[in-house]
């Protein structure tokens, strides 16, 4: 997580993670190539992305 300051106030940037089914790891979503984002039936964000490890397309809920 990074901190940044705007007009005298400090804010914390949250790290959003996605799950790689090929390795079983949670990674920062900034490390994947985003293809699409949509909502599931419960209103949670589902990210479709290209995995940096296996180069295949995965879908994962966004956590963070």
Helices and strands as residue ranges (DSSP letters): E 2-6, E 9-13, E 17-20, E 25-28, G 29-31, E 33-39, E 45-50, E 57-61
